[in-house]
Amino acid sequence: MTDQPSSKNKGLLVALLMILTAASPIAGSAQADHDTDSDGNFTGTTVKIGLLGDISSPAISVFWPGFVSAAGIATSHLNEHAHDYGTNVQFEIVNADSGCSSSTAISGAQTLVDAGVAIVVGAFCSGASMGANSVLSAAGIPHISPTSSAPSLSDSTTYPGFFRVISSDSLQGQALADAVAGLSTPGTNYSDPAIVHMDNSHGVGMADAFEDTWTAMGNSLCTSVSYDPYSTSDYSSLAQTVVDYGCDSAVLISYEYDGVQLLEELSGKGFTGQIFGSDALSHLTENDFSDPGAADGMITTRWSEFTHSSERYDIFSENCANITECDSGIYVEETYDAVSIAGEAALLALAMPSISLEDSIRYVGYEWDGASSLITFNEDGDVAGNGFDVYEHEYHGGNSTLSQWFQYLWAADFSFEPDSDLYGIDVFE
């Protein structure tokens, strides 16, 4: 890690923690021999971290056990380090339900506020994070989401104190614009694309990011068409609009089912332009189509599948592999990173009370080499993530199959010049 504060500053941090936590104990469960009284009660400071997850959501509640397992591994590691460094601090997870909805998340966030949490990890769904923020920001409690990717959450004025360790969907819009412009594949550039996108927050956010990036290059759109992915049944008219405008390419921002309908309608109407698709179209197989040839030559983006190589990844993955719920879960690396950063930031804020917890997250979360990615928060609490893989799809007429061929990795650059020696501080060194 570069640009870290000196070892003198790190030693001072540990010393401050030992003094401060000894002077201000908060009751908690037993953690370490020298931190307990004669009855085994913990006598140091307990830092409560809220885990606001989608416990009751019919959509993703099945993944909750994996998130809990990953948070538990992170908390265990935090407590081990806190004990080894004699900080007299322990960490405790407090769970609450967000239901993957704004209204349930508001209630869950208030439960965590009432429980006295210092910081929150979650929510996991974007709408739930938006609802939770209204409560948490009013209480002065920052939160770090492992998975909320809606572009609107980048508005730090509307959603103060919000951070995330997954990249915003807006970056995928930028990656698509670069692909259409041929910036990474010279000779394949197009100049007159149509955007056909869902009218929900996911689709609109990515479409807006594409258009902003595209027009900033000095280009213009052929046309832009939106649709409701849940109620639309007439995909023929959407495809006809693209054909009628004479666009040389089409960018489809869709889910799997509606994307397939659009691809087959465009093919059926004789559209010969280049087609680009967002991540939901990147994993399509011949079994998803009536006419798999409709996807021939399509270029798509998807969240990078390259494993991030780091010491934290190795340690976490070794622990995770021994827990079924974790090993079979999704976004467990992101959950581990969010809880770990939350705990380390809380330690920094304890040691240096003049620093807000929000600033502590920024200081800790600078070139923080996590299990999921190399994390640096920008001014809006966003991260670059691991980028997006770009694939080209090929149809094999002989056996009616589709293949996907990796083209290149698109990566964002969130680097900046730190204005404080505290950026990149390691509280356990």
NUMAR-944099 format. One record per residue (C-alpha): x, y, z; residue number from 0; chain. Coordinates in nm, 3 decimals. Layout:
# residues N
@east:X north:Y up:Z num:NUM chaine:A
...
This chain:
# residues 429
@east:0.000 north:0.000 up:0.000 num:0 chaine:A
@east:0.141 north:0.339 up:-0.096 num:1 chaine:A
@east:0.119 north:0.681 up:0.065 num:2 chaine:A
@east:0.067 north:0.537 up:0.413 num:3 chaine:A
@east:0.135 north:0.741 up:0.724 num:4 chaine:A
@east:0.456 north:0.673 up:0.910 num:5 chaine:A
@east:0.492 north:0.390 up:1.160 num:6 chaine:A
@east:0.514 north:0.660 up:1.428 num:7 chaine:A
@east:0.159 north:0.769 up:1.346 num:8 chaine:A
@east:0.041 north:0.409 up:1.352 num:9 chaine:A
@east:0.198 north:0.349 up:1.690 num:10 chaine:A
@east:0.032 north:0.663 up:1.819 num:11 chaine:A
@east:-0.303 north:0.531 up:1.698 num:12 chaine:A
@east:-0.274 north:0.212 up:1.899 num:13 chaine:A
@east:-0.159 north:0.405 up:2.206 num:14 chaine:A
@east:-0.451 north:0.643 up:2.181 num:15 chaine:A
@east:-0.692 north:0.353 up:2.152 num:16 chaine:A
@east:-0.557 north:0.191 up:2.465 num:17 chaine:A
@east:-0.597 north:0.514 up:2.663 num:18 chaine:A
@east:-0.939 north:0.612 up:2.526 num:19 chaine:A
@east:-1.105 north:0.274 up:2.548 num:20 chaine:A
@east:-0.978 north:0.216 up:2.901 num:21 chaine:A
@east:-1.132 north:0.548 up:3.002 num:22 chaine:A
@east:-1.472 north:0.493 up:2.839 num:23 chaine:A
@east:-1.592 north:0.133 up:2.873 num:24 chaine:A
@east:-1.921 north:0.017 up:2.732 num:25 chaine:A
@east:-2.069 north:-0.309 up:2.853 num:26 chaine:A
@east:-2.045 north:-0.601 up:2.614 num:27 chaine:A
@east:-1.984 north:-0.974 up:2.584 num:28 chaine:A
@east:-1.654 north:-1.134 up:2.683 num:29 chaine:A
@east:-1.376 north:-1.116 up:2.426 num:30 chaine:A
@east:-1.031 north:-1.142 up:2.583 num:31 chaine:A
@east:-0.885 north:-1.239 up:2.922 num:32 chaine:A
@east:-0.724 north:-0.905 up:3.006 num:33 chaine:A
@east:-1.035 north:-0.716 up:2.892 num:34 chaine:A
@east:-1.269 north:-0.883 up:3.139 num:35 chaine:A
@east:-1.346 north:-0.847 up:3.507 num:36 chaine:A
@east:-1.344 north:-1.126 up:3.765 num:37 chaine:A
@east:-1.691 north:-1.236 up:3.651 num:38 chaine:A
@east:-1.584 north:-1.262 up:3.288 num:39 chaine:A
@east:-1.765 north:-0.946 up:3.178 num:40 chaine:A
@east:-1.598 north:-0.743 up:2.905 num:41 chaine:A
@east:-1.476 north:-0.411 up:3.044 num:42 chaine:A
@east:-1.363 north:-0.234 up:2.728 num:43 chaine:A
@east:-1.547 north:-0.060 up:2.445 num:44 chaine:A
@east:-1.796 north:-0.251 up:2.232 num:45 chaine:A
@east:-1.842 north:-0.115 up:1.881 num:46 chaine:A
@east:-2.175 north:-0.220 up:1.735 num:47 chaine:A
@east:-2.187 north:-0.262 up:1.357 num:48 chaine:A
@east:-2.534 north:-0.285 up:1.206 num:49 chaine:A
@east:-2.590 north:-0.540 up:0.929 num:50 chaine:A
@east:-2.896 north:-0.421 up:0.738 num:51 chaine:A
@east:-2.985 north:-0.709 up:0.509 num:52 chaine:A
@east:-3.267 north:-0.849 up:0.307 num:53 chaine:A
@east:-3.385 north:-1.109 up:0.553 num:54 chaine:A
@east:-3.749 north:-1.125 up:0.442 num:55 chaine:A
@east:-3.717 north:-1.035 up:0.073 num:56 chaine:A
@east:-3.869 north:-1.298 up:-0.158 num:57 chaine:A
@east:-3.616 north:-1.188 up:-0.420 num:58 chaine:A
@east:-3.281 north:-1.232 up:-0.242 num:59 chaine:A
@east:-3.344 north:-1.355 up:0.114 num:60 chaine:A
@east:-3.192 north:-1.689 up:0.009 num:61 chaine:A
@east:-2.853 north:-1.515 up:0.006 num:62 chaine:A
@east:-2.885 north:-1.374 up:0.360 num:63 chaine:A
@east:-2.706 north:-1.670 up:0.530 num:64 chaine:A
@east:-2.404 north:-1.608 up:0.306 num:65 chaine:A
@east:-2.394 north:-1.239 up:0.394 num:66 chaine:A
@east:-2.419 north:-1.321 up:0.766 num:67 chaine:A
@east:-2.138 north:-1.574 up:0.737 num:68 chaine:A
@east:-1.910 north:-1.327 up:0.559 num:69 chaine:A
@east:-1.987 north:-1.058 up:0.817 num:70 chaine:A
@east:-1.910 north:-1.306 up:1.092 num:71 chaine:A
@east:-1.570 north:-1.387 up:0.943 num:72 chaine:A
@east:-1.488 north:-1.016 up:0.919 num:73 chaine:A
@east:-1.599 north:-0.952 up:1.277 num:74 chaine:A
@east:-1.392 north:-1.243 up:1.402 num:75 chaine:A
@east:-1.084 north:-1.107 up:1.226 num:76 chaine:A
@east:-1.147 north:-0.757 up:1.362 num:77 chaine:A
@east:-1.175 north:-0.891 up:1.716 num:78 chaine:A
@east:-0.861 north:-1.101 up:1.680 num:79 chaine:A
@east:-0.662 north:-0.799 up:1.560 num:80 chaine:A
@east:-0.813 north:-0.569 up:1.824 num:81 chaine:A
@east:-0.717 north:-0.818 up:2.096 num:82 chaine:A
@east:-0.366 north:-0.879 up:1.959 num:83 chaine:A
@east:-0.295 north:-0.506 up:1.950 num:84 chaine:A
@east:-0.431 north:-0.450 up:2.301 num:85 chaine:A
@east:-0.693 north:-0.197 up:2.194 num:86 chaine:A
@east:-0.946 north:-0.298 up:2.461 num:87 chaine:A
@east:-1.214 north:-0.286 up:2.188 num:88 chaine:A
@east:-1.448 north:-0.554 up:2.064 num:89 chaine:A
@east:-1.691 north:-0.561 up:1.770 num:90 chaine:A
@east:-2.046 north:-0.690 up:1.765 num:91 chaine:A
@east:-2.286 north:-0.736 up:1.471 num:92 chaine:A
@east:-2.649 north:-0.627 up:1.512 num:93 chaine:A
@east:-2.884 north:-0.757 up:1.241 num:94 chaine:A
@east:-3.189 north:-0.582 up:1.098 num:95 chaine:A
@east:-3.420 north:-0.646 up:0.803 num:96 chaine:A
@east:-3.441 north:-0.422 up:0.498 num:97 chaine:A
@east:-3.673 north:-0.650 up:0.300 num:98 chaine:A
@east:-3.511 north:-0.525 up:-0.021 num:99 chaine:A
@east:-3.755 north:-0.233 up:-0.005 num:100 chaine:A
@east:-3.737 north:0.130 up:0.095 num:101 chaine:A
@east:-4.016 north:0.116 up:0.353 num:102 chaine:A
@east:-3.888 north:-0.194 up:0.532 num:103 chaine:A
@east:-3.535 north:-0.054 up:0.526 num:104 chaine:A
@east:-3.653 north:0.266 up:0.695 num:105 chaine:A
@east:-3.792 north:0.058 up:0.981 num:106 chaine:A
@east:-3.482 north:-0.162 up:0.994 num:107 chaine:A
@east:-3.250 north:0.138 up:1.000 num:108 chaine:A
@east:-3.443 north:0.288 up:1.292 num:109 chaine:A
@east:-3.406 north:-0.043 up:1.477 num:110 chaine:A
@east:-3.029 north:-0.018 up:1.433 num:111 chaine:A
@east:-3.022 north:0.345 up:1.546 num:112 chaine:A
@east:-3.218 north:0.249 up:1.858 num:113 chaine:A
@east:-2.972 north:-0.036 up:1.919 num:114 chaine:A
@east:-2.686 north:0.212 up:1.936 num:115 chaine:A
@east:-2.484 north:0.103 up:1.633 num:116 chaine:A
@east:-2.189 north:0.322 up:1.538 num:117 chaine:A
@east:-2.191 north:0.233 up:1.169 num:118 chaine:A
@east:-2.402 north:0.020 up:0.931 num:119 chaine:A
@east:-2.318 north:-0.226 up:0.656 num:120 chaine:A
@east:-2.603 north:-0.233 up:0.405 num:121 chaine:A
@east:-2.850 north:-0.226 up:0.269 num:122 chaine:A
@east:-2.796 north:-0.468 up:-0.017 num:123 chaine:A
@east:-3.072 north:-0.362 up:-0.259 num:124 chaine:A
@east:-3.040 north:-0.008 up:-0.397 num:125 chaine:A
@east:-3.394 north:0.099 up:-0.310 num:126 chaine:A
@east:-3.344 north:-0.027 up:0.044 num:127 chaine:A
@east:-3.020 north:0.173 up:0.075 num:128 chaine:A
@east:-3.204 north:0.486 up:-0.035 num:129 chaine:A
@east:-3.473 north:0.437 up:0.227 num:130 chaine:A
@east:-3.225 north:0.350 up:0.502 num:131 chaine:A
@east:-3.017 north:0.658 up:0.427 num:132 chaine:A
@east:-3.303 north:0.889 up:0.521 num:133 chaine:A
@east:-3.288 north:0.752 up:0.876 num:134 chaine:A
@east:-2.917 north:0.685 up:0.911 num:135 chaine:A
@east:-2.799 north:1.019 up:0.773 num:136 chaine:A
@east:-3.036 north:1.204 up:1.006 num:137 chaine:A
@east:-2.878 north:1.013 up:1.296 num:138 chaine:A
@east:-2.526 north:1.088 up:1.172 num:139 chaine:A
@east:-2.452 north:0.721 up:1.105 num:140 chaine:A
@east:-2.267 north:0.638 up:0.781 num:141 chaine:A
@east:-2.331 north:0.315 up:0.597 num:142 chaine:A
@east:-2.138 north:0.101 up:0.352 num:143 chaine:A
@east:-2.331 north:-0.114 up:0.105 num:144 chaine:A
@east:-2.174 north:-0.430 up:-0.034 num:145 chaine:A
@east:-2.404 north:-0.449 up:-0.339 num:146 chaine:A
@east:-2.623 north:-0.138 up:-0.401 num:147 chaine:A
@east:-2.521 north:-0.029 up:-0.751 num:148 chaine:A
@east:-2.786 north:0.226 up:-0.859 num:149 chaine:A
@east:-2.621 north:0.535 up:-1.014 num:150 chaine:A
@east:-2.847 north:0.773 up:-0.821 num:151 chaine:A
@east:-2.674 north:0.670 up:-0.497 num:152 chaine:A
@east:-2.364 north:0.855 up:-0.620 num:153 chaine:A
@east:-2.542 north:1.179 up:-0.531 num:154 chaine:A
@east:-2.375 north:1.249 up:-0.197 num:155 chaine:A
@east:-2.597 north:1.552 up:-0.140 num:156 chaine:A
@east:-2.914 north:1.344 up:-0.159 num:157 chaine:A
@east:-2.758 north:1.042 up:0.015 num:158 chaine:A
@east:-2.498 north:1.177 up:0.261 num:159 chaine:A
@east:-2.282 north:0.929 up:0.445 num:160 chaine:A
@east:-2.340 north:0.655 up:0.188 num:161 chaine:A
@east:-2.050 north:0.441 up:0.066 num:162 chaine:A
@east:-2.035 north:0.123 up:-0.137 num:163 chaine:A
@east:-1.768 north:-0.135 up:-0.221 num:164 chaine:A
@east:-1.933 north:-0.237 up:-0.549 num:165 chaine:A
@east:-1.903 north:-0.010 up:-0.850 num:166 chaine:A
@east:-2.196 north:0.196 up:-0.973 num:167 chaine:A
@east:-2.397 north:0.083 up:-1.275 num:168 chaine:A
@east:-2.300 north:0.416 up:-1.430 num:169 chaine:A
@east:-1.951 north:0.276 up:-1.488 num:170 chaine:A
@east:-2.101 north:0.004 up:-1.705 num:171 chaine:A
@east:-2.269 north:0.276 up:-1.911 num:172 chaine:A
@east:-1.927 north:0.434 up:-1.958 num:173 chaine:A
@east:-1.776 north:0.098 up:-2.054 num:174 chaine:A
@east:-2.049 north:0.048 up:-2.315 num:175 chaine:A
@east:-1.991 north:0.395 up:-2.460 num:176 chaine:A
@east:-1.620 north:0.325 up:-2.494 num:177 chaine:A
@east:-1.698 north:-0.007 up:-2.663 num:178 chaine:A
@east:-1.931 north:0.160 up:-2.916 num:179 chaine:A
@east:-1.671 north:0.429 up:-2.984 num:180 chaine:A
@east:-1.410 north:0.161 up:-3.049 num:181 chaine:A
@east:-1.164 north:0.309 up:-2.801 num:182 chaine:A
@east:-1.030 north:-0.034 up:-2.708 num:183 chaine:A
@east:-1.096 north:-0.208 up:-3.039 num:184 chaine:A
@east:-0.982 north:0.028 up:-3.322 num:185 chaine:A
@east:-1.170 north:-0.012 up:-3.647 num:186 chaine:A
@east:-1.497 north:-0.116 up:-3.487 num:187 chaine:A
@east:-1.620 north:0.231 up:-3.392 num:188 chaine:A
@east:-1.979 north:0.334 up:-3.459 num:189 chaine:A
@east:-2.119 north:0.685 up:-3.474 num:190 chaine:A
@east:-2.498 north:0.665 up:-3.468 num:191 chaine:A
@east:-2.622 north:0.434 up:-3.191 num:192 chaine:A
@east:-2.972 north:0.388 up:-3.058 num:193 chaine:A
@east:-3.028 north:0.320 up:-2.688 num:194 chaine:A
@east:-3.311 north:0.085 up:-2.600 num:195 chaine:A
@east:-3.336 north:0.069 up:-2.222 num:196 chaine:A
@east:-3.559 north:-0.027 up:-1.932 num:197 chaine:A
@east:-3.741 north:0.260 up:-1.762 num:198 chaine:A
@east:-3.649 north:0.150 up:-1.407 num:199 chaine:A
@east:-3.366 north:0.302 up:-1.202 num:200 chaine:A
@east:-3.119 north:0.041 up:-1.320 num:201 chaine:A
@east:-3.192 north:0.099 up:-1.688 num:202 chaine:A
@east:-3.228 north:0.476 up:-1.673 num:203 chaine:A
@east:-2.910 north:0.520 up:-1.469 num:204 chaine:A
@east:-2.700 north:0.315 up:-1.707 num:205 chaine:A
@east:-2.856 north:0.478 up:-2.014 num:206 chaine:A
@east:-2.790 north:0.826 up:-1.875 num:207 chaine:A
@east:-2.428 north:0.733 up:-1.804 num:208 chaine:A
@east:-2.390 north:0.601 up:-2.158 num:209 chaine:A
@east:-2.538 north:0.915 up:-2.310 num:210 chaine:A
@east:-2.331 north:1.147 up:-2.092 num:211 chaine:A
@east:-2.009 north:0.966 up:-2.185 num:212 chaine:A
@east:-2.106 north:0.938 up:-2.550 num:213 chaine:A
@east:-2.200 north:1.302 up:-2.598 num:214 chaine:A
@east:-1.891 north:1.418 up:-2.403 num:215 chaine:A
@east:-1.691 north:1.259 up:-2.685 num:216 chaine:A
@east:-1.861 north:1.499 up:-2.925 num:217 chaine:A
@east:-2.106 north:1.237 up:-3.054 num:218 chaine:A
@east:-2.484 north:1.231 up:-3.079 num:219 chaine:A
@east:-2.746 north:0.960 up:-3.042 num:220 chaine:A
@east:-2.954 north:0.817 up:-3.323 num:221 chaine:A
@east:-3.250 north:0.776 up:-3.085 num:222 chaine:A
@east:-3.332 north:0.667 up:-2.731 num:223 chaine:A
@east:-3.630 north:0.444 up:-2.646 num:224 chaine:A
@east:-3.743 north:0.328 up:-2.303 num:225 chaine:A
@east:-3.985 north:0.054 up:-2.198 num:226 chaine:A
@east:-4.127 north:-0.113 up:-1.889 num:227 chaine:A
@east:-3.954 north:-0.454 up:-1.855 num:228 chaine:A
@east:-4.242 north:-0.594 up:-1.650 num:229 chaine:A
@east:-4.542 north:-0.495 up:-1.861 num:230 chaine:A
@east:-4.415 north:-0.458 up:-2.217 num:231 chaine:A
@east:-4.534 north:-0.724 up:-2.459 num:232 chaine:A
@east:-4.482 north:-0.543 up:-2.790 num:233 chaine:A
@east:-4.109 north:-0.555 up:-2.861 num:234 chaine:A
@east:-4.171 north:-0.537 up:-3.234 num:235 chaine:A
@east:-4.248 north:-0.165 up:-3.226 num:236 chaine:A
@east:-3.934 north:-0.096 up:-3.021 num:237 chaine:A
@east:-3.721 north:-0.275 up:-3.278 num:238 chaine:A
@east:-3.901 north:-0.100 up:-3.563 num:239 chaine:A
@east:-3.811 north:0.239 up:-3.416 num:240 chaine:A
@east:-3.441 north:0.151 up:-3.432 num:241 chaine:A
@east:-3.479 north:0.032 up:-3.793 num:242 chaine:A
@east:-3.684 north:0.336 up:-3.901 num:243 chaine:A
@east:-3.423 north:0.578 up:-3.766 num:244 chaine:A
@east:-3.151 north:0.407 up:-3.968 num:245 chaine:A
@east:-2.920 north:0.366 up:-3.668 num:246 chaine:A
@east:-2.584 north:0.200 up:-3.734 num:247 chaine:A
@east:-2.583 north:0.029 up:-3.394 num:248 chaine:A
@east:-2.806 north:-0.042 up:-3.097 num:249 chaine:A
@east:-2.725 north:-0.051 up:-2.724 num:250 chaine:A
@east:-2.963 north:-0.276 up:-2.530 num:251 chaine:A
@east:-2.986 north:-0.218 up:-2.155 num:252 chaine:A
@east:-3.223 north:-0.490 up:-2.045 num:253 chaine:A
@east:-3.285 north:-0.802 up:-1.843 num:254 chaine:A
@east:-3.244 north:-1.144 up:-2.005 num:255 chaine:A
@east:-3.599 north:-1.212 up:-2.125 num:256 chaine:A
@east:-3.669 north:-0.872 up:-2.275 num:257 chaine:A
@east:-3.320 north:-0.858 up:-2.423 num:258 chaine:A
@east:-3.381 north:-1.182 up:-2.610 num:259 chaine:A
@east:-3.712 north:-1.047 up:-2.743 num:260 chaine:A
@east:-3.541 north:-0.731 up:-2.868 num:261 chaine:A
@east:-3.257 north:-0.925 up:-3.031 num:262 chaine:A
@east:-3.494 north:-1.155 up:-3.217 num:263 chaine:A
@east:-3.721 north:-0.869 up:-3.326 num:264 chaine:A
@east:-3.424 north:-0.668 up:-3.457 num:265 chaine:A
@east:-3.298 north:-0.973 up:-3.645 num:266 chaine:A
@east:-3.642 north:-1.047 up:-3.784 num:267 chaine:A
@east:-3.673 north:-0.691 up:-3.917 num:268 chaine:A
@east:-3.342 north:-0.718 up:-4.098 num:269 chaine:A
@east:-3.141 north:-0.486 up:-3.874 num:270 chaine:A
@east:-2.776 north:-0.521 up:-3.978 num:271 chaine:A
@east:-2.614 north:-0.276 up:-3.735 num:272 chaine:A
@east:-2.384 north:-0.374 up:-3.451 num:273 chaine:A
@east:-2.558 north:-0.467 up:-3.126 num:274 chaine:A
@east:-2.415 north:-0.397 up:-2.781 num:275 chaine:A
@east:-2.568 north:-0.530 up:-2.461 num:276 chaine:A
@east:-2.542 north:-0.482 up:-2.084 num:277 chaine:A
@east:-2.446 north:-0.753 up:-1.835 num:278 chaine:A
@east:-2.779 north:-0.939 up:-1.832 num:279 chaine:A
@east:-2.724 north:-1.034 up:-2.197 num:280 chaine:A
@east:-2.367 north:-1.146 up:-2.146 num:281 chaine:A
@east:-2.447 north:-1.494 up:-2.019 num:282 chaine:A
@east:-2.714 north:-1.589 up:-2.272 num:283 chaine:A
@east:-2.694 north:-1.932 up:-2.435 num:284 chaine:A
@east:-2.862 north:-2.083 up:-2.741 num:285 chaine:A
@east:-3.130 north:-2.228 up:-2.510 num:286 chaine:A
@east:-3.260 north:-1.876 up:-2.435 num:287 chaine:A
@east:-3.355 north:-1.815 up:-2.799 num:288 chaine:A
@east:-3.591 north:-1.931 up:-3.068 num:289 chaine:A
@east:-3.329 north:-1.797 up:-3.309 num:290 chaine:A
@east:-2.985 north:-1.794 up:-3.140 num:291 chaine:A
@east:-2.836 north:-1.647 up:-3.457 num:292 chaine:A
@east:-2.991 north:-1.315 up:-3.349 num:293 chaine:A
@east:-2.706 north:-1.278 up:-3.099 num:294 chaine:A
@east:-2.426 north:-1.341 up:-3.348 num:295 chaine:A
@east:-2.162 north:-1.066 up:-3.322 num:296 chaine:A
@east:-2.323 north:-0.898 up:-3.020 num:297 chaine:A
@east:-2.073 north:-0.726 up:-2.788 num:298 chaine:A
@east:-2.159 north:-0.723 up:-2.418 num:299 chaine:A
@east:-2.019 north:-0.601 up:-2.088 num:300 chaine:A
@east:-2.029 north:-0.792 up:-1.762 num:301 chaine:A
@east:-1.890 north:-0.745 up:-1.412 num:302 chaine:A
@east:-1.532 north:-0.870 up:-1.430 num:303 chaine:A
@east:-1.497 north:-1.232 up:-1.331 num:304 chaine:A
@east:-1.125 north:-1.211 up:-1.265 num:305 chaine:A
@east:-1.051 north:-1.291 up:-0.901 num:306 chaine:A
@east:-0.885 north:-1.005 up:-0.718 num:307 chaine:A
@east:-0.548 north:-1.120 up:-0.588 num:308 chaine:A
@east:-0.471 north:-0.999 up:-0.235 num:309 chaine:A
@east:-0.373 north:-1.122 up:0.109 num:310 chaine:A
@east:-0.723 north:-1.042 up:0.239 num:311 chaine:A
@east:-0.878 north:-1.248 up:-0.043 num:312 chaine:A
@east:-0.659 north:-1.547 up:0.044 num:313 chaine:A
@east:-0.742 north:-1.524 up:0.416 num:314 chaine:A
@east:-1.113 north:-1.472 up:0.359 num:315 chaine:A
@east:-1.152 north:-1.741 up:0.094 num:316 chaine:A
@east:-0.980 north:-1.997 up:0.317 num:317 chaine:A
@east:-1.229 north:-1.924 up:0.597 num:318 chaine:A
@east:-1.527 north:-1.895 up:0.365 num:319 chaine:A
@east:-1.459 north:-2.234 up:0.205 num:320 chaine:A
@east:-1.522 north:-2.400 up:0.542 num:321 chaine:A
@east:-1.871 north:-2.251 up:0.579 num:322 chaine:A
@east:-2.133 north:-2.385 up:0.339 num:323 chaine:A
@east:-2.349 north:-2.072 up:0.346 num:324 chaine:A
@east:-2.051 north:-1.853 up:0.267 num:325 chaine:A
@east:-1.892 north:-2.081 up:0.008 num:326 chaine:A
@east:-2.218 north:-2.101 up:-0.188 num:327 chaine:A
@east:-2.308 north:-1.734 up:-0.142 num:328 chaine:A
@east:-2.280 north:-1.431 up:-0.369 num:329 chaine:A
@east:-2.110 north:-1.098 up:-0.298 num:330 chaine:A
@east:-1.956 north:-1.247 up:0.015 num:331 chaine:A
@east:-1.620 north:-1.084 up:-0.057 num:332 chaine:A
@east:-1.789 north:-0.744 up:-0.079 num:333 chaine:A
@east:-1.970 north:-0.808 up:0.251 num:334 chaine:A
@east:-1.645 north:-0.906 up:0.421 num:335 chaine:A
@east:-1.474 north:-0.590 up:0.292 num:336 chaine:A
@east:-1.759 north:-0.360 up:0.397 num:337 chaine:A
@east:-1.764 north:-0.495 up:0.755 num:338 chaine:A
@east:-1.384 north:-0.487 up:0.778 num:339 chaine:A
@east:-1.360 north:-0.125 up:0.662 num:340 chaine:A
@east:-1.646 north:-0.029 up:0.895 num:341 chaine:A
@east:-1.463 north:-0.177 up:1.193 num:342 chaine:A
@east:-1.126 north:-0.027 up:1.108 num:343 chaine:A
@east:-1.285 north:0.316 up:1.052 num:344 chaine:A
@east:-1.459 north:0.292 up:1.390 num:345 chaine:A
@east:-1.121 north:0.223 up:1.553 num:346 chaine:A
@east:-0.969 north:0.528 up:1.388 num:347 chaine:A
@east:-1.259 north:0.746 up:1.499 num:348 chaine:A
@east:-1.221 north:0.616 up:1.856 num:349 chaine:A
@east:-0.852 north:0.699 up:1.858 num:350 chaine:A
@east:-0.896 north:1.043 up:1.702 num:351 chaine:A
@east:-1.229 north:1.190 up:1.819 num:352 chaine:A
@east:-1.174 north:1.506 up:1.615 num:353 chaine:A
@east:-1.217 north:1.297 up:1.298 num:354 chaine:A
@east:-1.571 north:1.213 up:1.191 num:355 chaine:A
@east:-1.658 north:0.850 up:1.127 num:356 chaine:A
@east:-1.734 north:0.941 up:0.766 num:357 chaine:A
@east:-1.384 north:1.084 up:0.718 num:358 chaine:A
@east:-1.242 north:0.779 up:0.893 num:359 chaine:A
@east:-1.403 north:0.559 up:0.627 num:360 chaine:A
@east:-1.237 north:0.769 up:0.357 num:361 chaine:A
@east:-0.896 north:0.750 up:0.527 num:362 chaine:A
@east:-0.912 north:0.375 up:0.584 num:363 chaine:A
@east:-1.073 north:0.315 up:0.245 num:364 chaine:A
@east:-0.784 north:0.448 up:0.038 num:365 chaine:A
@east:-0.593 north:0.185 up:-0.162 num:366 chaine:A
@east:-0.737 north:-0.069 up:0.081 num:367 chaine:A
@east:-0.651 north:-0.406 up:-0.073 num:368 chaine:A
@east:-0.965 north:-0.602 up:-0.003 num:369 chaine:A
@east:-1.101 north:-0.948 up:-0.077 num:370 chaine:A
@east:-1.322 north:-0.810 up:-0.355 num:371 chaine:A
@east:-1.108 north:-0.534 up:-0.509 num:372 chaine:A
@east:-0.853 north:-0.261 up:-0.446 num:373 chaine:A
@east:-1.081 north:-0.009 up:-0.276 num:374 chaine:A
@east:-1.048 north:0.368 up:-0.293 num:375 chaine:A
@east:-1.359 north:0.575 up:-0.217 num:376 chaine:A
@east:-1.405 north:0.888 up:-0.425 num:377 chaine:A
@east:-1.579 north:1.201 up:-0.296 num:378 chaine:A
@east:-1.921 north:1.040 up:-0.354 num:379 chaine:A
@east:-1.835 north:0.717 up:-0.173 num:380 chaine:A
@east:-1.800 north:0.522 up:-0.498 num:381 chaine:A
@east:-1.528 north:0.274 up:-0.595 num:382 chaine:A
@east:-1.383 north:0.167 up:-0.928 num:383 chaine:A
@east:-1.430 north:-0.203 up:-0.855 num:384 chaine:A
@east:-1.265 north:-0.464 up:-1.076 num:385 chaine:A
@east:-1.398 north:-0.320 up:-1.400 num:386 chaine:A
@east:-1.601 north:-0.489 up:-1.672 num:387 chaine:A
@east:-1.515 north:-0.773 up:-1.905 num:388 chaine:A
@east:-1.611 north:-0.715 up:-2.268 num:389 chaine:A
@east:-1.719 north:-1.018 up:-2.471 num:390 chaine:A
@east:-1.815 north:-1.087 up:-2.830 num:391 chaine:A
@east:-2.077 north:-1.353 up:-2.903 num:392 chaine:A
@east:-2.050 north:-1.595 up:-3.193 num:393 chaine:A
@east:-2.323 north:-1.815 up:-3.339 num:394 chaine:A
@east:-2.222 north:-2.155 up:-3.478 num:395 chaine:A
@east:-2.475 north:-2.252 up:-3.740 num:396 chaine:A
@east:-2.352 north:-2.610 up:-3.769 num:397 chaine:A
@east:-2.471 north:-2.706 up:-3.424 num:398 chaine:A
@east:-2.683 north:-2.399 up:-3.339 num:399 chaine:A
@east:-2.475 north:-2.294 up:-3.039 num:400 chaine:A
@east:-2.349 north:-1.964 up:-2.902 num:401 chaine:A
@east:-1.999 north:-1.891 up:-2.771 num:402 chaine:A
@east:-1.866 north:-1.588 up:-2.585 num:403 chaine:A
@east:-1.512 north:-1.469 up:-2.649 num:404 chaine:A
@east:-1.332 north:-1.241 up:-2.408 num:405 chaine:A
@east:-1.210 north:-0.920 up:-2.576 num:406 chaine:A
@east:-1.066 north:-0.696 up:-2.305 num:407 chaine:A
@east:-1.105 north:-0.562 up:-1.950 num:408 chaine:A
@east:-1.244 north:-0.210 up:-1.909 num:409 chaine:A
@east:-1.137 north:-0.040 up:-1.586 num:410 chaine:A
@east:-1.220 north:0.296 up:-1.429 num:411 chaine:A
@east:-0.959 north:0.519 up:-1.267 num:412 chaine:A
@east:-1.050 north:0.659 up:-0.924 num:413 chaine:A
@east:-0.701 north:0.767 up:-0.824 num:414 chaine:A
@east:-0.648 north:1.108 up:-0.665 num:415 chaine:A
@east:-0.383 north:1.301 up:-0.474 num:416 chaine:A
@east:-0.446 north:1.265 up:-0.097 num:417 chaine:A
@east:-0.452 north:1.588 up:0.104 num:418 chaine:A
@east:-0.387 north:1.418 up:0.438 num:419 chaine:A
@east:-0.129 north:1.172 up:0.571 num:420 chaine:A
@east:-0.419 north:0.974 up:0.715 num:421 chaine:A
@east:-0.525 north:0.845 up:0.373 num:422 chaine:A
@east:-0.431 north:0.480 up:0.360 num:423 chaine:A
@east:-0.380 north:0.444 up:0.734 num:424 chaine:A
@east:-0.363 north:0.084 up:0.855 num:425 chaine:A
@east:-0.505 north:0.078 up:1.207 num:426 chaine:A
@east:-0.353 north:-0.262 up:1.278 num:427 chaine:A
@east:0.011 north:-0.177 up:1.195 num:428 chaine:A
